[in-house]
Each structure stands twice: as C-alpha cells, then as structure tokens.
Amino acid sequence: MAAPRNLAGKVALITGASRGIGLAVAKALAREGAKLVITGRDQKALQAAERALKQALRGKRALAPRILSCTTDVREPKSVQALFADIKKDFPRLDILINNAGISHAMAEVERLPIQIWREVIETDLTGMFLVTQGALPLLRRGGTIVNNLSMAATHVFAGQSAYCAAKHGALGFTRTLREELRPRGIRVIALMPGATDTAIWNQFWPEAPRQRMLRPETVAQAILDALLLPPESTVEEITLMPTAGAL
C-alpha cells in the first residue's frame, strides 16, 4: 500500500488568513505539517491569527509550526511585491497558494452603488488574485497547487451584489484560463465555490442570516485539504460545496 500522504515540508501561502475560511485553512494545513505564510490587511487581526494557530497546534506536533505573517494589501502592487520579497528571504519556493482574500459590500442595486465601492471589491477580489498569483508563479514548481476561493457568486447572481458577483465571475474566468496555462508545468489550479459559510462577510449585507444553516469554515478547509492530498497524477478542477440545508 502507498504511504499516507501529508503536507510535511510543504510551503503554503494563504491570503486573507486572519479569520474565517482563511484561518480555518491555515489550521488544517499546519496540522498536516505545512509551513505557512499568512496575510491580511489588519495587522492586529493577523497577529491574533498567528497566536491562534500556535495555540491550536500546541502539543499536537513535536515542533511549533513555522509561520510567516505579512501584513499585505492585495490590491496594491507594491504591497504584494513586499510580500514576496519577505517570502523569498525565508523560503526557496512555494508549494501551495490559497487565494482567499475577498470582500463583499452592503446591498445596493447598480444605479445606487458608489463607484468607490465597486472599485474596492473588484480590486480586492479580482485584481488582488491576479497580483498575488503573478507574484507566486516564479516560486511554484511542478506538483504545486493553486486554490482560488470564489464562492457560489462565481456562477450565480444575487440582486444588490453586482460588484461582488462581477468580481467572482471574473475570477472564475481567470482561474479557468490559468489552469490551462499551467497544465504543461504540472501545477494544479482549483476553483473553490462554497455555498453559504458562517463567516463575518455576512455582516456586510445580511447580519440576520441563519448561520445555523450554513457550512462551517472548517468544513470548507477540509474540502481544500482533501483536494491537496490527492495523488499527484490527479486533480479536482472545481469544488462546489453546499450546506445540506440547501439555499438560504
């Protein structure tokens, strides 16, 4: 029988890792032995996430997980460049990229959506994914994996969420194009499209949402981990994960 696979020694970059799905993914990967680079815009939240990671893994591994936390604004090219300059000081390569950073916006129909909100969402959810991926590609080798967290808004539309839906639809097109470009290099590209998940993003547009009917961030993280642990000759190209309760 083949030896069980894990992520021991692998280096994973996770954007938007200070809370929610990003933090859950970081914990899941660290438990499998991965070295982590975590990013977020809020320095205090990022530091709290690093402490939470170390606390969660205390006593479960012989050595404390190696974690590099970098305050990063994925919308800004100079900030992304600084991130990869820091990564190169500590790690010779990346094995896993989880593009998770993303925001939504308060409910607003197109005719009432301020241009600054449109730009902030597009630049975070779409341009930020492009910038981080572009920076990561020189460090990724054959056998590496990119996972782009897109949400169900990549294939569905929701009135009042035009900027978010536009960004996620665009990110799906970007992900599918990237996958074809990277096939010859042996780098897997996975589109993750979870349904309603119990994270802070709901506070922006539906604070009273029925969170008891939602996926847990840890469930989404498990789906990502399962995909990462597939044998190297295989891949899952798109992961659609829905609550058993159905649509909200």
N, C-alpha and C positions, 0 to 999 in steps of 0.2 A: 504494500500500500504506500501511496505517496505520503511524504511527511506533511503534517498540517501546516498551512501557510499562515504567516502573520506579517506584521509590518516592521519587524525589528530592524533597526538601522535605516529605515526609510525617512526621508525628509519631506514634510508636508507643510505647505503654505496655505493658511486659511484666512480669507479676508472676512471682515465683519464678525470676528470671533469673540467679541466681548459679551455676547448674550445670545439667547435663543438657539436657533439651529446651529449657528457657527460654533458656539461654545459646546453644545452637545456633540458636534462632530469632533472638535478638538479632544474632548474627553475620551470618545470612542477610539480615536486613532492613537492617543497616548497609551491607552490600556493595551493596545496591540504592539507597543514598543516603538512607535514612530517618534522622531524628533520633530518639534513643532516650531513654526513661525506663525504668530498670530498678529492680526492687525485690527485696528479700529480707529475712529476719529477722536473718540473721547479717551484721553489718557488715563483718567481715574478709573473709568469702567474697564479699560484694558488691563490695568494693574490688578483690579479686583478679580478679573477673569483668570489672570495668571495665578493668583493666590488660590482661587477655587480649584483650578486644575491640579495644583500641587497637593492641596488638601484631599481632593478626591482620590488621588493615586497614592497617598501616603500609606506605606505598609503593604501595598499590592505589588510593588516592584522592588528589586534589590537596589536599584539606583533611582534617584529622583529623575523625572523626565527632563530632557533638555528642551528649554523653551526660550525662544527669542521673541519678545513682544516689541512691536514697532508701531508707534502712532502714525497713521497713514490716512491721507485723504485721497481715495482712489480717483477722484475727479481731476486731480492736479498732477500733470506730468512730472513736475519737479519732486513732488512728494513720493510718487511711485519710483522715480529714479533713485531717491534716497533710500527707499525700502530695499531695493535690490543691491545697492552698494553695501548696506548693512548685512544682507543675506550672504553676499559673496565673502565677507570677512569671516563668517562663521562656518559656512557650508560650501563644499565644492560643487554641489548640484542640488536639484530638486527632483523628487520622485512623484510628488502629488501636488496638484494645485486645486484648491476648492474655492471657486469664485462665488462667495456667499454674500458679500456686501450689497445691500439694497435698501431702498426706502420706498414708501408709498406717499399718498397725500390725502388730505381731507376731501370728502366727497364734493365734487364740483363739476357741473356739466361744461362742455367745451367752451361755450360762449362766456362762462364766468371764471374760467381757470386762468389765474395770473401767469404771465409768461415766465416770471422768475421761478415759479413752482414747476412748470413744465421743464425748464432747463435743468433745475436741480435733480429732478427724477431721472430724466434722460441721461444726464452726465454721470450720475451715480450708478444706475442700474445697467446702462448700456456702454457708455464711453469708458466708465471705470473698469468694466470687464475687459474691454479691448486693451486698455493701457496695462493692466496687470498681466494679462495673457501675453502681450507682446514682450513685456519685461521678463516673463518667466521662461519663454521658449528657448533662449540660449542655454538655460540651465537644465532643461528637461532632456532626458535620454530615452532611448528605446526601452519600452516597458513602463514608461511613465503614464500617468493618468491625469486628465483634467476633468473636473466635475463642475458644471455651471448650474447653480441653483436658480431656476427660472420661475417656478410656481405655475399653477394652472392658468394664470393670466397669459401665458405664452401661447395658449391655444383657445382660450375663451375670452369673451369680452364682458365687461361689467360697467353699466352706465354710471357715470360720475367718476370713473377711474381711467380717463383717456391717456394721461401721461404714463401711468403705471402699465397699462395694457400695451401701449405703443412700445415702451421700453422692453417689455418682456417678449413681445412678438419679434422685435428686432433682435433680441438676444438669442432667441431660438434660431433665427436665420443665421446669425453669426456662428452659433455653436455647430450647426449642421455643415456650414462651409468649412469651419476649422477642422472638423472631423475628417472631411475628405482631403484637406491639405496635409494632415498629419498621418494619414494611413501609411504612406510609404516609410515614415520614420518610426512606425511601431508605437505610436503614442495614442492611447485610447482617449476619446472625448465623449463624455456622458452628459446628457441633458436631464437634469432632475426637475420634475414637475409635481411637487407635492400639492395636495389639496389643503384645505383649511388646517392650519397648525397653530397651536396655542403659543403665540409669541407676542411681544409688545407691539408689533406692527398694527394690530387691530385697534390700538388706542388712537391711531390717526384718523380712522374713518368709521369705526363701529365699536365703541367701547363696551357696549352691552352685548356683544356677540356671545353665543352659547359655547363657551370654551370647553365645557364638559363633553361636547360632541366632536371635538377636534382631535387631530393627531397630536401626539406629544413630540417635542423636538428630538427626544431620544429615539423615537421610532424612525424618524427621518434619518437620523445619524446611523442607525442600524442598517437601513437600506443602502446607504452610501458605503458603509463598511463591507457589506456583503458583496457589492459590486467590485470594490477594490481588491477583495480576496479571491476573485475568480482566477482560474488558471490563466497564465499569460497568453495562451492562444485564443482566448475568448473575451468577449466584452458584452456589456449591456449598453445599447446606444441611447435609450431613453427610458427613464424610470418615472412612471406615473403612479403616485401613491395617494390613495383616498381614504378618508375616515369610513369605517364600516357604517356609520350613521347616515352616510350619503351627503348630498349637498346641503349646505346650511339654508 
